[in-house]
Amino acid sequence: MKDTNADIRREHGQALTEYALILGLVCAAAVLAFTEFGHSVLSLYTSVVFH
């Protein structure tokens, strides 16, 4: 079956939506990780750099 322009646009839109959802999940995971481990990473960085 031949793809029409509408089918191609729909597939492209679906790919962009999936990309946006994955990017959103990665960002949320990064925020949670920085929130959870931020103080310990900062203290480790401070101890290594300034001592």
Biopython code that builds the backbone (N, CA, C, O; Angstrom):
import numpy as np
from Bio.PDB.StructureBuilder import StructureBuilder

atoms = [
    (1, "MET", "N", (0.839, -1.183, 0.000)),
    (1, "MET", "CA", (0.000, 0.000, 0.000)),
    (1, "MET", "C", (0.880, 1.242, 0.000)),
    (1, "MET", "O", (1.899, 1.292, 0.690)),
    (2, "LYS", "N", (0.495, 2.208, -0.751)),
    (2, "LYS", "CA", (1.290, 3.420, -0.921)),
    (2, "LYS", "C", (1.003, 4.408, 0.214)),
    (2, "LYS", "O", (-0.154, 4.661, 0.550)),
    (3, "ASP", "N", (2.079, 4.967, 0.804)),
    (3, "ASP", "CA", (1.908, 5.971, 1.856)),
    (3, "ASP", "C", (1.466, 7.292, 1.244)),
    (3, "ASP", "O", (2.024, 7.747, 0.246)),
    (4, "THR", "N", (0.478, 7.887, 1.842)),
    (4, "THR", "CA", (0.055, 9.214, 1.401)),
    (4, "THR", "C", (0.755, 10.265, 2.249)),
    (4, "THR", "O", (1.392, 9.938, 3.250)),
    (5, "ASN", "N", (0.639, 11.516, 1.851)),
    (5, "ASN", "CA", (1.249, 12.598, 2.626)),
    (5, "ASN", "C", (0.702, 12.644, 4.046)),
    (5, "ASN", "O", (1.435, 12.938, 4.990)),
    (6, "ALA", "N", (-0.576, 12.355, 4.195)),
    (6, "ALA", "CA", (-1.190, 12.367, 5.525)),
    (6, "ALA", "C", (-0.571, 11.287, 6.401)),
    (6, "ALA", "O", (-0.308, 11.521, 7.581)),
    (7, "ASP", "N", (-0.337, 10.098, 5.831)),
    (7, "ASP", "CA", (0.286, 9.020, 6.600)),
    (7, "ASP", "C", (1.699, 9.397, 7.031)),
    (7, "ASP", "O", (2.095, 9.133, 8.166)),
    (8, "ILE", "N", (2.448, 10.004, 6.141)),
    (8, "ILE", "CA", (3.819, 10.399, 6.448)),
    (8, "ILE", "C", (3.834, 11.462, 7.541)),
    (8, "ILE", "O", (4.646, 11.399, 8.464)),
    (9, "ARG", "N", (2.931, 12.442, 7.434)),
    (9, "ARG", "CA", (2.855, 13.492, 8.467)),
    (9, "ARG", "C", (2.462, 12.901, 9.814)),
    (9, "ARG", "O", (2.994, 13.304, 10.848)),
    (10, "ARG", "N", (1.537, 11.952, 9.809)),
    (10, "ARG", "CA", (1.089, 11.324, 11.047)),
    (10, "ARG", "C", (2.240, 10.558, 11.704)),
    (10, "ARG", "O", (2.431, 10.636, 12.918)),
    (11, "GLU", "N", (3.005, 9.820, 10.895)),
    (11, "GLU", "CA", (4.145, 9.075, 11.432)),
    (11, "GLU", "C", (5.210, 10.036, 11.971)),
    (11, "GLU", "O", (5.803, 9.781, 13.019)),
    (12, "HIS", "N", (5.447, 11.124, 11.264)),
    (12, "HIS", "CA", (6.422, 12.112, 11.713)),
    (12, "HIS", "C", (5.970, 12.741, 13.029)),
    (12, "HIS", "O", (6.775, 12.933, 13.940)),
    (13, "GLY", "N", (4.696, 13.057, 13.123)),
    (13, "GLY", "CA", (4.154, 13.624, 14.359)),
    (13, "GLY", "C", (4.253, 12.653, 15.517)),
    (13, "GLY", "O", (4.532, 13.055, 16.646)),
    (14, "GLN", "N", (4.025, 11.371, 15.245)),
    (14, "GLN", "CA", (4.135, 10.366, 16.293)),
    (14, "GLN", "C", (5.580, 10.239, 16.756)),
    (14, "GLN", "O", (5.833, 10.100, 17.953)),
    (15, "ALA", "N", (6.521, 10.284, 15.838)),
    (15, "ALA", "CA", (7.938, 10.194, 16.206)),
    (15, "ALA", "C", (8.343, 11.394, 17.062)),
    (15, "ALA", "O", (9.075, 11.237, 18.040)),
    (16, "LEU", "N", (7.873, 12.587, 16.702)),
    (16, "LEU", "CA", (8.196, 13.776, 17.498)),
    (16, "LEU", "C", (7.583, 13.687, 18.890)),
    (16, "LEU", "O", (8.205, 14.087, 19.874)),
    (17, "THR", "N", (6.366, 13.165, 18.971)),
    (17, "THR", "CA", (5.711, 13.010, 20.268)),
    (17, "THR", "C", (6.466, 12.016, 21.136)),
    (17, "THR", "O", (6.667, 12.267, 22.324)),
    (18, "GLU", "N", (6.882, 10.905, 20.571)),
    (18, "GLU", "CA", (7.644, 9.916, 21.335)),
    (18, "GLU", "C", (8.977, 10.505, 21.804)),
    (18, "GLU", "O", (9.396, 10.280, 22.939)),
    (19, "TYR", "N", (9.632, 11.253, 20.929)),
    (19, "TYR", "CA", (10.889, 11.902, 21.291)),
    (19, "TYR", "C", (10.675, 12.883, 22.449)),
    (19, "TYR", "O", (11.475, 12.933, 23.383)),
    (20, "ALA", "N", (9.591, 13.658, 22.379)),
    (20, "ALA", "CA", (9.300, 14.629, 23.436)),
    (20, "ALA", "C", (9.008, 13.928, 24.765)),
    (20, "ALA", "O", (9.438, 14.397, 25.818)),
    (21, "LEU", "N", (8.290, 12.825, 24.725)),
    (21, "LEU", "CA", (7.999, 12.083, 25.962)),
    (21, "LEU", "C", (9.271, 11.510, 26.573)),
    (21, "LEU", "O", (9.461, 11.585, 27.787)),
    (22, "ILE", "N", (10.137, 10.941, 25.750)),
    (22, "ILE", "CA", (11.396, 10.390, 26.259)),
    (22, "ILE", "C", (12.256, 11.500, 26.847)),
    (22, "ILE", "O", (12.837, 11.335, 27.919)),
    (23, "LEU", "N", (12.341, 12.633, 26.149)),
    (23, "LEU", "CA", (13.116, 13.762, 26.638)),
    (23, "LEU", "C", (12.559, 14.272, 27.965)),
    (23, "LEU", "O", (13.322, 14.614, 28.868)),
    (24, "GLY", "N", (11.254, 14.322, 28.083)),
    (24, "GLY", "CA", (10.623, 14.744, 29.335)),
    (24, "GLY", "C", (10.932, 13.790, 30.475)),
    (24, "GLY", "O", (11.197, 14.229, 31.594)),
    (25, "LEU", "N", (10.903, 12.503, 30.210)),
    (25, "LEU", "CA", (11.224, 11.527, 31.257)),
    (25, "LEU", "C", (12.684, 11.625, 31.687)),
    (25, "LEU", "O", (12.991, 11.513, 32.874)),
    (26, "VAL", "N", (13.582, 11.831, 30.732)),
    (26, "VAL", "CA", (14.999, 11.983, 31.067)),
    (26, "VAL", "C", (15.213, 13.234, 31.908)),
    (26, "VAL", "O", (15.976, 13.208, 32.873)),
    (27, "CYS", "N", (14.549, 14.321, 31.553)),
    (27, "CYS", "CA", (14.666, 15.563, 32.331)),
    (27, "CYS", "C", (14.123, 15.377, 33.746)),
    (27, "CYS", "O", (14.734, 15.836, 34.712)),
    (28, "ALA", "N", (13.002, 14.719, 33.869)),
    (28, "ALA", "CA", (12.423, 14.471, 35.191)),
    (28, "ALA", "C", (13.357, 13.602, 36.033)),
    (28, "ALA", "O", (13.525, 13.851, 37.227)),
    (29, "ALA", "N", (13.958, 12.598, 35.426)),
    (29, "ALA", "CA", (14.900, 11.737, 36.154)),
    (29, "ALA", "C", (16.129, 12.526, 36.585)),
    (29, "ALA", "O", (16.641, 12.323, 37.686)),
    (30, "ALA", "N", (16.606, 13.426, 35.727)),
    (30, "ALA", "CA", (17.771, 14.242, 36.084)),
    (30, "ALA", "C", (17.449, 15.177, 37.241)),
    (30, "ALA", "O", (18.265, 15.341, 38.148)),
    (31, "VAL", "N", (16.274, 15.789, 37.222)),
    (31, "VAL", "CA", (15.881, 16.675, 38.318)),
    (31, "VAL", "C", (15.775, 15.890, 39.615)),
    (31, "VAL", "O", (16.244, 16.352, 40.656)),
    (32, "LEU", "N", (15.172, 14.721, 39.568)),
    (32, "LEU", "CA", (15.062, 13.899, 40.772)),
    (32, "LEU", "C", (16.439, 13.476, 41.284)),
    (32, "LEU", "O", (16.681, 13.485, 42.491)),
    (33, "ALA", "N", (17.335, 13.109, 40.380)),
    (33, "ALA", "CA", (18.671, 12.691, 40.791)),
    (33, "ALA", "C", (19.431, 13.854, 41.423)),
    (33, "ALA", "O", (20.072, 13.679, 42.459)),
    (34, "PHE", "N", (19.367, 15.039, 40.813)),
    (34, "PHE", "CA", (20.054, 16.192, 41.388)),
    (34, "PHE", "C", (19.445, 16.589, 42.726)),
    (34, "PHE", "O", (20.162, 17.002, 43.638)),
    (35, "THR", "N", (18.134, 16.468, 42.846)),
    (35, "THR", "CA", (17.481, 16.784, 44.108)),
    (35, "THR", "C", (17.911, 15.802, 45.197)),
    (35, "THR", "O", (18.183, 16.199, 46.330)),
    (36, "GLU", "N", (17.970, 14.532, 44.847)),
    (36, "GLU", "CA", (18.299, 13.499, 45.826)),
    (36, "GLU", "C", (19.778, 13.518, 46.217)),
    (36, "GLU", "O", (20.108, 13.405, 47.398)),
    (37, "PHE", "N", (20.661, 13.659, 45.240)),
    (37, "PHE", "CA", (22.090, 13.512, 45.485)),
    (37, "PHE", "C", (22.861, 14.821, 45.407)),
    (37, "PHE", "O", (24.090, 14.804, 45.482)),
    (38, "GLY", "N", (22.196, 15.937, 45.262)),
    (38, "GLY", "CA", (22.870, 17.213, 45.052)),
    (38, "GLY", "C", (23.784, 17.618, 46.190)),
    (38, "GLY", "O", (24.906, 18.066, 45.958)),
    (39, "HIS", "N", (23.308, 17.464, 47.433)),
    (39, "HIS", "CA", (24.115, 17.897, 48.567)),
    (39, "HIS", "C", (25.361, 17.032, 48.734)),
    (39, "HIS", "O", (26.438, 17.549, 49.032)),
    (40, "SER", "N", (25.227, 15.736, 48.547)),
    (40, "SER", "CA", (26.394, 14.870, 48.699)),
    (40, "SER", "C", (27.406, 15.102, 47.579)),
    (40, "SER", "O", (28.613, 15.064, 47.821)),
    (41, "VAL", "N", (26.936, 15.337, 46.375)),
    (41, "VAL", "CA", (27.841, 15.618, 45.258)),
    (41, "VAL", "C", (28.545, 16.955, 45.486)),
    (41, "VAL", "O", (29.743, 17.073, 45.229)),
    (42, "LEU", "N", (27.817, 17.956, 45.963)),
    (42, "LEU", "CA", (28.410, 19.264, 46.225)),
    (42, "LEU", "C", (29.473, 19.169, 47.320)),
    (42, "LEU", "O", (30.540, 19.769, 47.194)),
    (43, "SER", "N", (29.199, 18.430, 48.382)),
    (43, "SER", "CA", (30.194, 18.301, 49.443)),
    (43, "SER", "C", (31.422, 17.518, 48.969)),
    (43, "SER", "O", (32.545, 17.843, 49.353)),
    (44, "LEU", "N", (31.222, 16.508, 48.154)),
    (44, "LEU", "CA", (32.350, 15.756, 47.602)),
    (44, "LEU", "C", (33.172, 16.637, 46.679)),
    (44, "LEU", "O", (34.401, 16.615, 46.740)),
    (45, "TYR", "N", (32.522, 17.406, 45.834)),
    (45, "TYR", "CA", (33.217, 18.321, 44.922)),
    (45, "TYR", "C", (33.995, 19.360, 45.715)),
    (45, "TYR", "O", (35.146, 19.649, 45.387)),
    (46, "THR", "N", (33.395, 19.921, 46.742)),
    (46, "THR", "CA", (34.056, 20.929, 47.574)),
    (46, "THR", "C", (35.290, 20.348, 48.265)),
    (46, "THR", "O", (36.339, 20.990, 48.313)),
    (47, "SER", "N", (35.162, 19.148, 48.793)),
    (47, "SER", "CA", (36.290, 18.534, 49.489)),
    (47, "SER", "C", (37.439, 18.208, 48.535)),
    (47, "SER", "O", (38.605, 18.307, 48.919)),
    (48, "VAL", "N", (37.128, 17.827, 47.317)),
    (48, "VAL", "CA", (38.173, 17.488, 46.344)),
    (48, "VAL", "C", (38.852, 18.743, 45.813)),
    (48, "VAL", "O", (40.077, 18.777, 45.691)),
    (49, "VAL", "N", (38.076, 19.772, 45.496)),
    (49, "VAL", "CA", (38.617, 20.972, 44.859)),
    (49, "VAL", "C", (39.343, 21.862, 45.852)),
    (49, "VAL", "O", (40.417, 22.376, 45.540)),
    (50, "PHE", "N", (38.793, 22.055, 47.024)),
    (50, "PHE", "CA", (39.336, 23.047, 47.946)),
    (50, "PHE", "C", (40.217, 22.458, 49.030)),
    (50, "PHE", "O", (40.661, 23.200, 49.906)),
    (51, "HIS", "N", (40.489, 21.176, 49.015)),
    (51, "HIS", "CA", (41.384, 20.612, 50.056)),
    (51, "HIS", "C", (42.503, 19.838, 49.449)),
    (51, "HIS", "O", (43.344, 19.299, 50.169)),
]
sb = StructureBuilder()
sb.init_structure("model")
sb.init_model(0)
sb.init_chain("A")
sb.init_seg("    ")
for serial, (resi, resn, name, xyz) in enumerate(atoms, 1):
    if name == "N":
        sb.init_residue(resn, " ", resi, " ")
    sb.init_atom(name, np.array(xyz, "f"), 0.0, 1.0, " ", f" {name:<3s}", serial, name[0])
structure = sb.get_structure()
